[in-house]
Amino acid sequence: MKNSISSADGSFFPIRRYGKGELASLYMPDILCSSALRQFNEWLATAPGLTDRLRATGLQPGARQYTPQQVSLIVEALGEP
C-alpha cells in the first residue's frame, strides 16, 4: 500500500490512520469540526459505491478512526483534501 498520494502540483498527502473529525477538517478547514464531519459524512454517503467499499474493509458505524486502507479509498473517491 502507498504511504502517500501525489497530486498534480507535486505535493503529497500522507496515507495513514486519521480520526474521523481530523480527516473531515482537512477537507473543510474553515468550518467547525462538527460541521465538517457532518458534511463529510454526507459526501461519503453520496459517493457512488464508497460506503460499500468502506464497509468491506471493516468500517463500523461507531468507529472513530479510518485505517490507511479506508483513507486511500476516500481519497480515491473525493480527491485529496
N, C-alpha and C positions, 0 to 999 in steps of 0.2 A: 504494500500500500504506500502511496506517496505521503510524504510528510508535509508537503506544501503544494499549492496550485499556483502556477504562474499566470499572471494576467497579461493582457495585451500591452500594458505600459511597462512591463518588466518587473512589477512588484510581485511579492509572494505572500499568499495568505496561508498561514500555518494550519495544517490539518492536525488537530489534537482534540482532547476532551474539552468541551465547553459546557458551562452551566447554561440552562435554557435562557435565562434573563441576560446573561453575558453575550450570547450569540445574537439574541434579538436586538440588544443595544448596539452591537456592531453594525447591524443593518440600518438601524434608526437612531443614530447617536444624539439627535436633537430633541428627543422626547423622553418622558419619564420611562423608566424600565418597565413598569407595569403596563403602560400603554403600548410600548414597543412589543412586549411579549404577547399581548392580546392581538395586535395587528399581525405579528409574525406567525402566530398560530393560524390566523385566517389565510395567510399566504400559503402555509404548508398544506392546509386543507384543500385549497383550490388548485394547487399544482398537480397536473394530471399524473396519477399513479404514485405520487410521492408517499402518501400515507401508507399505502400497502407495502412499498419498499422499505419504509422505516420500521413498520411492524415486523417484517421478515427478518430484520436484524435484531429483533428482541426488544424494541422500544415499547415500554409500558406507559399507559396514560399518566401515572403518577410519578414518572421518572423526573429527576431534577437536572440531569445532565444528558448531553448527547455524546456518544462514543465517537472516536475518529471516523469510523465507517459511516455512521449516521451523518456526521458533519460533511463528509465527502459527498454523500447523496444530496444533501441540502444545497451545497454549493453548486453541484451539477444542475440542479433544478432552478435555483434562484440566481445563480451567479455569485461572484464574490461580494462581500459586504463593502 
